[in-house]
């Protein structure tokens, strides 16, 4: 089988020597399911198929391999909650249960192919079943974080015109408080041990659902998922991905960045709402037949993380750089990880010092990657490459990444510009379809032959990409993408706030945090400012998702503005980062 010996056609800087090593490694651990076509697609030697469905074309093949005893004994999904509860499902069991859930959705739930469903679930096994069931039925899934407030949920229901919502009893009251405003919503499904009026119960329906479902035949270009992502202006945008872009697009990610086979156990700590969950907890590992390990931690607990790595045979760890930053503050030399051999990070820049501390204490290298909701993995460091601490690595197949100027012209090595993806001669297949209902926003991302990521950087003579920062006002904190407009909109709802401007501020742990510059209303200027700052923080946590609240607040007499009255966030941000 031809794997990657002629990888030059990718126009990727990943070295041929590195890929030859991976080829020989792959031969030694040959997977029981042959996905050589997907290898060829990743090499741009073969067009993506007209039809593709991850459930039938990948998951069901692994299920068949299990039946024929061609796969290791690892479960496909291994879930724990840290309280003694544990659940292990094989690919065969996942197939059986996801078919039952598919029949639930298209049966008593009354949802049809092409309908949109907002799914707000924590790290519970049902999240994985719902995702697979949506893929099987052609229903478009819209992931949402459990930190969403009623206002956030209402906006997403109205903007997406979602026909269904699936959540737990924790958020059900919030949904009920706004559901009447969404004329498209027809189905509410709750994952709970108890019943709730006007809600269908997941457990009850699962018991009686038929066990056989005929997977729909989806085209590679058919929409599969919609992610809400924050921008510099306005409310979060809807990023649409197809069955081909996400279903096929993460093959290279699992094969080379995660570097997993069907014998590995992958623990990705991402929230279920983010694209990183699709990467590390779903498509990438399952494409390789690996086990997805899940800890239901409601919030990051470094002690629990270290104890879990010592107790369970996790071979691959995927997390945001912030998590590694916190973990290295503990004496890692006192812990013996049971099976950990590969660590990856993404979502925000990785501090070289954190990488060095992790290496010195564990002996393991952290392999950083860079990507976006719109693109999936764009750049990566992989095993066998020379690691340059602080670099995002090199362009990942099938992307051709360049640094361009304001005219869309490619800049020479060492010159700072916009990190961009070449869209010529054709659009890369892992790319997003569109910003839903916003053709102007979709078109605005293209400059000449390039898609402009919104991030600034440079490329060295070896093809390594170096991140410099955002070119707009979006804040990336602990891997969370936060738009200043969302925080400013929440602040202005408090009577004490006359005006506000929100920017990023440096933070030693999170990289950057949200800082708000606030102009007070006249009647509040004599109040205790320290107490008022806490009140404003609590207010934002209640109005919008808590992770967006300003960790720093500075009260000012006025905000810098242009002659037309537009707030100059750039001036405030530059001052905050010590640039002026």
C-alpha positions in Angstrom: 0.0 0.0 0.0 1.4 3.4 -1.0 1.2 5.8 1.9 3.3 9.0 1.9 6.5 8.4 0.0 5.7 11.1 -2.6 4.3 13.7 -0.2 5.8 16.6 -2.2 2.5 17.0 -4.1 1.0 18.4 -0.9 3.1 21.6 -1.1 3.5 21.0 2.6 6.9 21.7 4.3 6.6 18.5 6.4 9.9 16.7 5.6 9.9 13.6 3.4 12.3 12.0 6.0 9.7 12.4 8.7 6.9 11.0 6.6 9.1 8.0 5.6 9.6 7.2 9.2 5.9 7.4 9.8 5.3 5.2 6.8 7.5 2.4 8.3 5.9 2.8 11.7 2.5 2.5 10.1 3.5 -0.7 8.4 4.5 -2.2 11.7 1.2 -1.3 13.3 -1.0 -1.9 10.2 -4.6 -1.0 11.0 -7.2 -3.7 10.5 -9.4 -1.3 8.6 -7.9 -0.1 5.2 -8.4 3.6 4.8 -5.8 4.0 2.0 -8.3 6.1 0.0 -8.3 8.7 2.7 -4.5 8.8 2.8 -4.6 9.6 -1.0 -7.2 12.3 -0.4 -5.0 13.8 2.2 -2.1 13.8 -0.2 -4.3 15.6 -2.8 -3.8 12.7 -5.2 -7.4 11.8 -5.1 -10.6 13.8 -5.1 -12.9 13.5 -2.1 -15.7 11.1 -2.8 -19.2 12.4 -3.8 -20.7 10.6 -0.8 -19.3 10.3 2.6 -20.7 9.6 6.1 -18.4 9.1 9.0 -20.9 6.8 10.8 -21.2 4.3 8.0 -17.9 4.7 6.3 -15.7 4.7 9.4 -17.5 3.7 12.6 -19.4 0.8 11.2 -16.2 -0.5 9.6 -14.5 -0.6 13.0 -17.5 -2.3 14.4 -17.2 -5.0 11.7 -13.5 -5.3 12.5 -14.3 -6.0 16.1 -16.7 -8.7 15.1 -14.0 -10.3 13.1 -11.5 -9.9 16.0 -9.2 -7.7 13.9 -8.9 -5.0 16.5 -7.3 -4.6 19.9 -9.4 -5.1 23.1 -9.4 -1.4 23.9 -12.9 0.1 24.2 -14.0 2.7 21.6 -15.2 5.0 24.4 -14.0 4.9 28.0 -15.8 7.3 30.3 -15.3 8.0 34.0 -16.6 10.6 36.3 -14.0 10.5 39.1 -16.5 9.3 41.6 -16.2 5.6 40.9 -18.6 5.4 37.9 -17.2 4.0 34.7 -18.6 3.1 31.3 -16.8 1.3 28.4 -18.4 0.9 25.0 -16.9 -1.0 22.0 -17.4 0.2 18.4 -20.0 -2.4 18.1 -21.9 -1.1 21.1 -21.5 2.5 19.9 -23.0 1.4 16.6 -25.9 -0.3 18.3 -26.7 2.5 20.7 -26.2 5.3 18.2 -28.7 3.6 15.8 -31.2 3.5 18.6 -30.7 7.2 19.2 -31.0 7.9 15.5 -34.4 6.2 15.5 -35.3 8.3 18.5 -34.5 11.5 16.7 -36.3 10.7 13.5 -39.1 8.9 15.3 -40.7 10.3 18.5 -38.6 13.5 18.3 -40.0 14.2 14.8 -36.7 15.5 13.4 -35.8 15.2 9.8 -32.7 15.2 7.6 -31.5 18.8 7.3 -33.0 19.9 10.6 -30.8 21.7 13.0 -30.4 20.7 16.7 -28.7 22.7 19.4 -26.9 20.2 21.7 -25.8 21.5 25.1 -24.4 18.5 27.0 -21.4 18.2 29.3 -18.9 15.3 29.0 -21.4 12.5 29.4 -21.6 9.4 27.1 -24.9 10.7 25.6 -23.0 13.5 23.8 -21.1 11.0 21.7 -24.3 9.0 21.0 -26.2 12.1 19.9 -23.3 13.2 17.6 -23.2 9.8 15.9 -27.0 9.7 15.6 -27.1 13.1 14.0 -24.5 12.0 11.4 -26.5 8.8 10.8 -29.7 10.8 10.2 -28.3 13.8 8.4 -29.5 16.1 11.2 -27.2 19.1 11.6 -25.7 19.4 15.1 -25.0 22.7 16.8 -22.7 22.2 19.8 -23.1 24.6 22.7 -21.2 24.9 26.0 -23.0 24.2 29.3 -21.9 27.7 30.4 -24.5 29.3 28.1 -27.1 31.5 29.8 -30.8 31.9 28.8 -29.9 34.9 26.7 -27.1 33.0 24.9 -29.5 30.0 24.2 -32.2 32.3 22.9 -29.8 34.0 20.5 -28.6 30.6 19.2 -32.1 29.2 18.8 -33.3 32.3 16.9 -30.1 32.7 14.7 -29.9 29.0 13.7 -33.7 28.5 13.4 -33.0 25.2 15.3 -35.9 22.7 15.3 -34.6 20.8 18.3 -32.6 21.2 21.5 -31.0 18.5 23.6 -29.7 19.3 27.1 -29.8 18.2 30.8 -32.1 19.2 33.6 -29.5 21.8 34.7 -30.2 24.0 31.7 -33.8 22.9 30.9 -35.3 25.8 33.0 -33.2 28.3 31.1 -34.4 26.8 27.8 -38.0 26.9 29.0 -37.7 30.6 29.9 -36.9 31.5 26.2 -38.3 28.7 24.1 -41.5 30.5 23.3 -39.6 33.1 21.5 -38.3 30.6 18.9 -41.1 29.8 16.5 -38.9 27.1 14.8 -38.3 25.0 17.9 -40.5 21.9 18.0 -38.6 19.3 20.0 -37.0 19.4 23.5 -35.1 16.3 24.6 -33.7 16.1 28.1 -31.0 13.8 29.4 -32.1 13.2 32.9 -33.2 10.5 35.3 -36.5 12.4 35.9 -39.2 13.6 33.6 -40.0 17.2 32.9 -43.2 18.7 31.5 -43.1 19.4 27.7 -39.8 17.6 27.4 -39.1 14.1 25.9 -36.9 12.0 28.1 -33.7 10.5 26.5 -33.6 7.4 28.7 -37.2 6.6 28.3 -37.1 6.8 24.5 -33.8 4.9 24.3 -35.4 1.8 26.0 -38.1 1.4 23.4 -36.2 2.7 20.3 -35.6 0.2 17.4 -32.1 -1.1 17.3 -31.6 -1.0 13.5 -31.3 2.2 11.5 -30.5 2.6 7.9 -27.8 5.3 7.7 -28.7 8.1 5.3 -26.5 8.6 2.2 -24.9 12.0 2.7 -22.9 13.8 0.1 -19.5 15.1 1.1 -20.8 18.7 0.6 -23.9 18.2 2.7 -23.9 20.3 5.9 -23.1 18.3 9.0 -22.4 20.8 11.9 -22.7 24.5 12.8 -20.4 26.1 15.3 -21.0 29.5 16.9 -17.7 31.4 17.0 -17.0 34.9 18.3 -15.7 37.8 16.2 -14.4 41.2 16.8 -17.8 42.8 16.0 -21.3 41.7 16.4 -22.8 38.5 17.8 -21.2 35.1 17.3 -21.2 33.9 13.7 -22.3 30.5 12.5 -19.6 28.4 10.9 -20.9 25.6 8.8 -19.0 22.4 8.1 -19.9 19.5 5.8 -19.6 15.8 6.1 -16.5 15.9 3.9 -14.8 18.8 5.6 -15.0 17.5 9.1 -15.6 13.8 8.5 -12.6 13.6 6.2 -10.6 16.6 7.2 -9.5 15.3 10.5 -7.9 12.1 9.1 -4.5 13.7 8.8 -4.8 15.2 12.3 -5.3 11.8 14.0 -2.8 10.0 11.8 0.1 12.4 12.2 -0.4 15.0 14.9 -2.1 12.8 17.5 0.0 9.9 16.1 -2.4 7.3 17.2 -3.3 3.7 16.1 -6.1 1.4 17.1 -4.0 0.4 20.2 -3.9 3.9 21.7 -6.0 5.6 24.3 -6.6 9.4 23.7 -7.6 11.8 26.4 -8.7 15.2 25.1 -9.8 17.6 27.8 -11.7 20.0 25.6 -15.2 21.2 26.3 -17.8 19.4 24.2 -18.9 22.7 22.6 -15.5 23.4 20.9 -14.1 22.2 17.6 -11.2 20.7 19.6 -13.7 18.2 20.9 -14.5 17.2 17.4 -10.8 16.9 16.7 -9.5 15.1 19.8 -12.6 13.3 21.1 -14.3 12.2 18.0 -13.2 12.2 14.4 -9.4 12.1 14.6 -9.0 9.2 17.1 -11.9 7.2 15.8 -10.6 7.4 12.2 -7.6 5.5 13.6 -9.7 3.1 15.7 -8.2 4.5 18.9 -10.0 4.6 22.2 -11.5 8.0 23.3 -11.0 8.5 27.0 -13.3 10.9 28.8 -13.2 12.3 32.4 -16.4 14.1 33.2 -14.7 16.9 35.2 -17.1 19.8 35.4 -14.0 22.1 35.6 -10.3 21.7 35.3 -8.8 20.1 38.4 -5.0 19.6 38.1 -4.9 17.1 41.0 -7.6 15.0 39.3 -5.8 15.2 36.0 -2.5 14.0 37.4 -4.1 11.2 39.4 -6.0 10.0 36.3 -2.8 9.9 34.2 -1.2 7.8 36.9 -4.1 5.4 37.3 -5.4 4.9 33.7 -3.4 3.8 30.6 -3.8 7.0 28.7 -1.2 7.1 25.9 -2.0 10.4 24.3 -2.9 13.7 26.1 -4.5 16.6 24.2 -5.1 19.9 26.1 -5.0 23.6 25.9 -1.6 25.2 26.8 -3.1 26.7 29.9 -3.7 23.3 31.3 0.0 22.4 30.9 0.9 25.8 32.4 -1.1 24.8 35.6 0.2 21.3 35.7 3.9 22.2 35.6 3.3 24.2 38.8 3.0 20.8 40.6 6.0 18.6 41.1 5.5 16.3 38.2 8.6 14.2 39.2 6.5 12.8 42.0 4.0 11.3 39.6 4.5 8.2 37.4 2.2 8.3 34.4 0.9 4.8 33.7 1.3 4.8 29.9 1.6 8.4 28.6 3.9 8.7 25.6 2.6 11.6 23.4 1.4 15.1 24.4 -0.2 17.7 22.1 -1.5 21.2 22.6 -3.6 23.7 20.7 -6.2 26.5 21.0 -3.8 29.2 22.0 0.0 29.9 21.9 2.1 27.6 24.0 4.7 29.3 26.1 8.2 27.9 25.3 9.0 28.0 29.1 6.0 25.7 29.8 7.2 23.3 27.1 10.7 23.2 28.6 9.4 22.6 32.2 7.1 19.8 31.0 9.9 18.2 29.1 12.3 18.4 32.1 9.8 17.0 34.5 8.2 14.3 32.4 10.7 13.6 29.6 7.9 14.2 27.1 7.7 16.8 24.4 4.5 18.9 23.8 3.6 19.0 20.1 1.8 22.2 19.3 -0.7 22.7 16.5 -2.7 25.7 15.2 -6.1 25.8 13.6 -9.5 27.5 13.6 -13.1 26.7 13.8 -13.3 27.5 10.1 -10.3 25.4 9.0 -9.5 22.6 11.4 -5.7 22.0 11.8 -3.6 24.4 9.7 -0.1 24.0 11.1 1.4 21.3 13.4 4.5 19.9 14.9 4.7 16.2 14.5 7.0 13.4 15.7 10.2 13.3 13.8 10.2 17.0 13.1 12.7 19.4 14.6 10.8 21.3 17.3 11.4 25.0 17.5 9.9 26.1 20.8 7.4 28.9 20.3 6.6 27.9 16.7 3.3 26.6 15.5 5.1 24.1 13.3 4.7 23.7 9.6 1.7 23.8 7.2 -0.4 20.6 7.7 -1.8 18.7 4.7 -3.7 19.7 2.6 -3.1 23.3 3.4 -0.6 25.7 1.8 0.0 28.3 4.4 1.7 31.6 3.5 2.3 35.0 5.2 0.8 37.8 3.0 0.6 41.6 3.1 -2.5 43.8 2.8 -2.6 43.2 -1.0 -2.5 39.5 -0.7 1.1 39.2 -1.9 3.3 36.5 -0.3 5.9 38.0 2.0 9.5 36.7 2.3 10.8 34.7 5.3 11.0 36.7 8.5 8.5 39.4 7.5 5.4 39.8 9.7 2.0 39.7 8.0 -1.3 37.9 7.9 -1.3 34.1 8.3 -3.2 33.0 5.2 -4.3 29.8 3.4 -3.9 29.5 -0.4 -7.3 28.9 -2.0 -6.0 28.4 -5.5 -6.3 26.5 -7.7 -9.2 25.1 -5.6 -10.7 25.4 -2.1 -9.0 22.9 0.4 -11.6 20.2 1.3 -11.3 20.6 5.1 -12.4 24.2 4.8 -15.7 25.5 6.2 -18.7 25.9 3.8 -19.9 29.4 4.8 -20.9 31.7 7.6 -24.6 30.8 7.6 -26.8 33.7 6.5 -23.9 36.0 6.2 -22.4 36.0 2.6 -20.7 39.3 3.2 -18.8 38.0 6.2 -17.9 34.8 4.2 -16.6 36.9 1.3 -14.7 39.3 3.5 -12.3 36.5 4.6 -10.8 36.3 1.1 -8.0 38.5 -0.1 -6.9 37.7 -3.6 -6.1 33.9 -3.7 -5.9 33.7 0.1 -8.2 33.1 3.1 -7.1 35.5 5.8 -7.2 33.8 9.2 -7.2 37.0 11.2 -4.0 36.0 12.9 -0.6 37.7 12.4 2.7 35.9 12.1 5.8 35.2 10.2 7.4 32.2 8.4 11.1 31.4 8.8 13.4 30.0 6.1 12.6 26.4 7.2 8.8 26.9 6.7 8.0 27.2 10.4 5.1 29.5 11.3 5.5 31.9 14.2 2.4 33.4 15.8 2.5 37.2 16.6 -1.1 37.9 17.7 -4.6 38.6 16.5 -5.1 41.2 13.7 -8.5 42.1 15.2 -9.8 42.5 18.7 -10.8 38.9 19.4 -9.5 37.6 22.8 -8.1 34.1 23.1 -8.1 33.1 26.8 -7.4 29.6 28.0 -8.4 28.4 24.6 -11.7 30.3 24.7 -12.4 32.7 21.9 -14.1 35.8 23.2 -15.5 38.7 21.2 -15.3 42.1 22.9 -18.7 43.1 21.6 -20.3 40.3 23.6 -18.8 41.4 26.8 -19.5 45.1 26.1 -23.1 44.3 25.3 -23.4 42.5 28.7 -21.8 45.4 30.6 -24.0 48.1 29.1 -27.0 46.3 30.5 -25.9 47.3 34.0 -27.1 50.8 35.1 -23.6 51.7 36.3 -22.1 51.5 32.9 -22.3 54.4 30.5 -19.7 53.1 28.1 -17.1 50.3 28.0 -14.3 48.9 25.8 -13.1 45.4 26.2 -9.5 44.3 25.2 -7.1 41.5 25.9 -4.6 41.9 28.8 -1.5 39.7 29.5 -1.8 37.0 32.0 1.0 34.6 33.1 -1.3 31.5 33.3 -4.0 32.1 30.7 -1.9 33.9 28.1 -4.4 36.7 28.0 -7.6 37.6 29.8 -10.5 40.0 29.3 -10.1 43.5 30.6 -12.9 46.1 30.5 -12.3 49.8 30.6 -15.5 51.3 32.0 -17.0 54.8 32.0 -19.5 55.1 34.8 -22.9 56.7 34.8 -22.9 59.9 36.8 -25.0 58.5 39.7 -22.4 55.7 40.3 -19.2 57.7 40.3 -19.2 58.0 44.1 -19.6 54.3 44.8 -16.9 51.9 46.2 -15.1 51.0 42.9 -13.7 47.7 44.2 -17.1 46.5 45.2 -18.6 47.8 42.0 -16.1 46.0 39.9 -17.1 42.7 41.6 -20.7 43.5 41.0 -20.0 44.1 37.3 -18.1 40.8 37.0 -21.0 38.9 38.6 -23.4 40.7 36.3 -21.6 39.6 33.2 -21.5 36.0 34.4 -25.2 36.0 34.7 -26.0 37.7 31.4 -23.6 35.7 29.2 -21.4 32.6 29.4 -19.3 33.0 32.6 -16.0 32.4 30.8 -16.4 35.8 29.1 -16.4 37.9 32.2 -13.7 40.6 32.6 -11.1 39.4 35.0 -9.7 42.9 35.1 -11.8 46.2 35.2 -10.4 49.7 35.1 -12.7 52.7 35.5 -11.8 55.6 33.3 -13.2 59.1 32.6 -13.4 58.6 28.9 -12.5 56.2 26.1 -10.2 56.9 23.1 -12.2 57.4 20.0 -11.9 58.2 16.3 -13.3 61.4 14.8 -16.4 59.4 13.9 -16.9 58.3 17.5 -15.6 54.7 17.1 -13.8 53.3 20.1 -10.1 52.8 19.5 -9.7 49.4 21.1 -6.3 49.0 19.4 -4.9 51.9 21.4 -6.1 50.5 24.7 -4.8 47.0 23.8 -1.4 48.3 22.8 -1.2 50.3 26.0 -2.2 47.2 28.0 0.5 45.1 26.4 3.1 47.8 27.0 3.5 48.8 23.4 2.9 52.5 23.9 
